[in-house]
Amino acid sequence: MGQVTVLALRAVIAALLAGSLAVQTLLVPLLASDLDGLDERYAYMRTPLLAVVVLIVLAAQTVLICVWRLVTMARRGTVFSYAAFRYVHIVIGAFVAAALLVFTLGALLAPGEAVAPGVVLLVGGVGLAIVGIVLVVLVLRMLLAQAVARELEASRMRAELAEVI
């Protein structure tokens, strides 16, 4: 993996992490104060909405940290090992959690007339897109498994060749 690529990806990840921390420290409290003025019919949604937003941001931060670790492994040439699976599994779990949280957000917004039905449909579409990302990561996990198996086989064959020579 090229040094420029690694630096660029790390800069993007660092910016996204900084942005997510800003969301947690600045925007969530602002959202909480905005939700204080909710109509009494929708006041029950305040705490679940805030919890869903915080947990979605936490899931995104988890993915970013795991991608950082995988980039570090790729730079060192150790990504084709069983250690990489731990981070890939965490990424898959975080995306699944995020999809479930987005669907939960849609379910919270659906009853009544708090938001337009089109907004609920868009939220469901975002949840479906996240499920699609999970499926792509699962395919990439299978490719990683094949690469690790080939790397182990190549190491075994090099060891056998070294014995013969």
C-alpha positions in Angstrom: 0.0 0.0 0.0 1.5 3.4 -1.0 2.6 5.9 1.6 0.5 8.6 0.0 -2.6 6.4 0.0 -2.1 5.5 3.7 -1.6 9.2 4.6 -4.6 10.3 2.7 -6.8 7.6 4.2 -5.6 8.4 7.7 -6.3 12.1 7.1 -9.8 11.3 6.0 -10.3 8.9 9.0 -8.9 11.5 11.4 -11.2 14.2 10.0 -14.2 11.9 10.3 -13.3 11.0 13.9 -13.0 14.6 14.7 -16.3 15.4 13.1 -18.0 12.6 15.0 -16.6 13.8 18.3 -17.9 17.3 17.4 -21.3 15.7 16.8 -21.2 14.0 20.2 -20.0 17.0 22.1 -21.8 19.9 20.3 -24.7 18.7 18.2 -26.2 16.1 20.5 -26.6 18.6 23.3 -28.1 21.0 20.8 -30.5 18.3 19.5 -31.4 17.5 23.1 -32.3 21.2 23.8 -34.3 21.3 20.6 -36.2 18.2 21.5 -37.1 19.8 24.9 -39.6 21.9 22.9 -41.4 18.9 21.4 -45.2 18.8 21.4 -46.4 16.7 24.4 -47.7 14.0 22.0 -44.1 13.3 20.8 -42.2 13.9 24.1 -41.8 10.2 24.6 -39.5 10.1 21.6 -36.9 12.5 23.0 -34.7 9.9 24.9 -34.9 7.1 22.3 -34.0 9.6 19.5 -31.0 10.9 21.4 -29.9 7.3 22.3 -30.2 6.2 18.7 -28.2 9.2 17.4 -25.4 8.7 20.0 -25.2 4.9 19.3 -25.1 5.5 15.5 -22.2 7.9 15.9 -20.5 5.3 18.2 -20.9 2.6 15.6 -19.4 4.9 13.0 -16.4 5.6 15.3 -15.9 1.9 15.8 -15.8 1.3 12.1 -13.3 4.2 11.6 -11.0 2.9 14.3 -11.1 -0.7 12.9 -10.3 0.6 9.4 -7.4 2.6 10.8 -6.0 -0.6 12.3 -6.6 -2.5 9.1 -4.7 0.2 7.1 -1.9 -0.1 9.6 -1.8 -3.8 9.1 -1.8 -3.4 5.3 1.1 -0.9 5.5 3.1 -3.4 7.6 2.2 -6.2 5.3 0.4 -8.2 8.0 -3.2 -7.8 6.8 -3.3 -11.3 5.3 -3.4 -12.9 8.7 -5.9 -14.2 11.2 -5.5 -11.1 13.3 -7.2 -9.0 10.6 -10.4 -11.0 11.0 -11.0 -9.5 14.5 -11.2 -6.0 13.0 -13.3 -7.2 10.0 -15.8 -8.9 12.4 -16.0 -5.8 14.5 -16.7 -3.7 11.4 -19.4 -6.1 10.3 -21.0 -6.0 13.8 -20.9 -2.2 13.9 -22.6 -1.9 10.5 -25.2 -4.4 11.5 -25.8 -2.4 14.7 -26.0 0.8 12.7 -28.5 -0.7 10.3 -30.7 -1.9 13.2 -30.4 1.5 14.8 -31.4 3.3 11.6 -34.4 1.0 11.3 -35.2 1.7 14.9 -35.1 5.4 14.1 -37.5 4.9 11.3 -39.8 3.0 13.6 -39.7 5.8 16.1 -40.5 8.4 13.5 -43.2 6.4 11.7 -46.2 6.7 14.1 -48.3 9.8 14.0 -47.5 12.9 12.0 -44.2 13.9 13.6 -42.5 13.6 10.2 -43.6 13.1 6.7 -44.0 9.5 5.5 -41.3 10.2 2.8 -38.8 10.9 5.5 -39.5 7.6 7.1 -39.1 5.9 3.7 -35.8 7.7 3.3 -34.6 6.5 6.7 -35.6 3.0 5.7 -33.6 3.4 2.5 -30.5 4.4 4.5 -31.0 1.3 6.7 -31.2 -0.8 3.5 -28.0 0.8 2.1 -26.2 0.0 5.4 -27.3 -3.6 5.0 -25.9 -3.5 1.5 -22.6 -2.3 3.0 -22.6 -5.3 5.4 -23.0 -7.7 2.5 -20.1 -6.1 0.6 -17.9 -6.3 3.7 -18.9 -10.0 4.1 -17.8 -10.6 0.5 -14.5 -8.8 1.3 -14.1 -11.0 4.4 -14.4 -14.1 2.2 -11.7 -12.7 -0.1 -9.5 -12.1 2.9 -10.1 -15.7 4.1 -9.0 -16.9 0.7 -5.9 -14.7 0.7 -5.0 -15.8 4.2 -5.3 -19.5 3.2 -3.1 -18.9 0.1 -0.6 -17.0 2.2 -0.4 -19.9 4.6 -0.1 -22.4 1.7 2.7 -20.3 0.1 4.5 -20.2 3.4 4.3 -23.9 3.8 5.5 -24.5 0.3 8.5 -22.1 0.8 9.4 -24.0 4.0 9.3 -27.3 2.1 11.4 -25.8 -0.7 13.9 -24.6 1.8 14.2 -28.1 3.2 14.8 -29.5 -0.3 17.5 -27.0 -1.1 
